[in-house]
Amino acid sequence: SSDNLKSLDTSKSRISGSVSRSISRLPMDALVVISDGISTDGPVPDHILNWAVNRGVPIFSYCPVTGTGGNFDVILDKTICKKSNPREISAVIKLKGRESVNLKAILYIDNKKVASQELELKKKQNVSFPLKRQLIGWHDYRVEVEAVSGELTVLNNQQSGIFHVNPPSKILLVYFMPSVELRLLSQYLRGILDERFEIAAADELEDFKVEECGLLIALDLDFKKLPKNYQQAINGKRLNSLLISGRRTKNWEKIAGYPVRRFHGIRNLYKEKRGYARVQTAGAFASSNFKYLKSLFFTHVQRNNSAVELLTLKQSDRFYPFLLADKKEMANYMVLLGNSSWKWGGHPDEKVRKEYHLFWKQIMDWALGESDKKNELLVDYALIKGSTHRFYIDHKNSEKTKKLKDVILTYRESASTEEIELKTTFLDGRWYADYPGNVNISKVVWVKAKAIYDGETKISSKRPYLMRVNNREFLNSFPQVSYMKRLATDDGHFANVETSAQLIKKIAAHFGKAAKSIQVRKRKPTIEYLLTLAIVIMYCLEWFFERRTKESINA
């Protein structure tokens, strides 16, 4: 139509807007775009091509490289960019037909203007744009040139391409302690975390290139203890960092731009006593008294802005009790975590395995017992055997368990999906059901049980039990801790904070004597300390990569 022809204002070099308006108004059998390289802004924009492809519209595009007549002031020859993890994007601009010209080069990443440079072009020139670290995944870029003032004829006034940002190559755990104890801690952590994980003292960081580090975890470490190049990388948002600390650290707060909330409870936790060191580290603090575990905090220096995000780990939202009753059980548990070559059950000694599972069953009973009704079933604990996820079902009253005629177990992979029934079997005094091995077990699983007593059916709970399955790549070596059981509402959270506070109080009271007997001496980490620290780091990484995955998807 005449209106559409008028909208093709070539003097503005914006054919994309004109074509967009045209195709939105007219039915099309085919899309033909002809560009002479002078009055238009380069190839057909991606959103127009996508529009046509999605509607099955054939596309014919004519864009001669040489243009018409060859009367150009400037030629945007090409762009140079590494396909993977580029640090800069360069554009080669050639001058033709004039002695010099003032122009502006503009860089767009994912259709957002990120940088520009004004220059006086005399001959051939390379323009470089340093790149800030981008989110993991694919990104598109383009470089455009335009006149600063006056008229300018350009051949292909934009060049575009794509690049990919790979995941961090190294995860550095940095601690201010002697190297001998670092190696001791490393023995326990290397079996838990993946091969990218490295552990080092602050004065050993020079051995690692900051460019190869994707995530730095600092344990109670003052920011100024880091080498200058690491400080600059964190300040420049080129390096992600996570601080695990039980103290207020002013230098980390400077990065945030606002004060981090004060960590409560630690200052009055211990009085100075002979034979005891004042508890200062987050890991030792957590292992010494579970009552305050919920007060641990992580601060995360984000990659794309200057804010430090505070993540408070509360009992109601992240943690389940990991403090074990005595050192013997602690040692058994550490063996279960540390050796990735064992199959399900971890420890080769059957007696140890039974003690381990009995202990966790007791914790689950304490955690859920008071809130359950007398006739409710408990989905006991989740274990993994090969590719099969097995749910064991116990009744609080063993006599009533024997009288059960049948148990129906259902699960949902998310709150919105339909319930699927699982076949249950009665064996050795308990009911169990196998979770299908072909189902993606990296999802949240909602489990509900029904008990049938001589025709009478009773549902286990109005709130399904939540199995949070954290089977991520870097946790594959120890599935025993990958499954967490919580009494949850449909959105996956505890019903109220009061319930979780009572739970913490009850468990802390039970472990009171054992917790008080733990001695945390300076420069002598106990196995309790190492275990708690390993778990804190594990969940720290789980949260970090979960967040990064969401950011990549949203991007």
RAQUI-V697537 format. One record per helix or strand. SS is the DSSP state (hx for helix, st for strand). FROM is the first residue (numbers start at 0). TO is the last residue. Records with the same first field share a line. If there is no record, write none. Layout:
SS=FROM-TO  FROM-TO
This chain:
hx=1-6  9-11  14-24  45-53  178-188  201-206  209-211  222-224  227-234  249-255  281-287  289-294  326-337  349-367  397-402  472-474  478-480  496-509  511-516  526-553
st=29-34  57-62  73-79  83-83  87-94  100-108  111-120  123-129  136-146  153-154  157-164  169-174  196-200  212-218  239-244  296-300  307-311  376-384  387-394  405-411  419-421  423-426  429-434  443-452  455-458  464-468  482-486  520-520  523-523
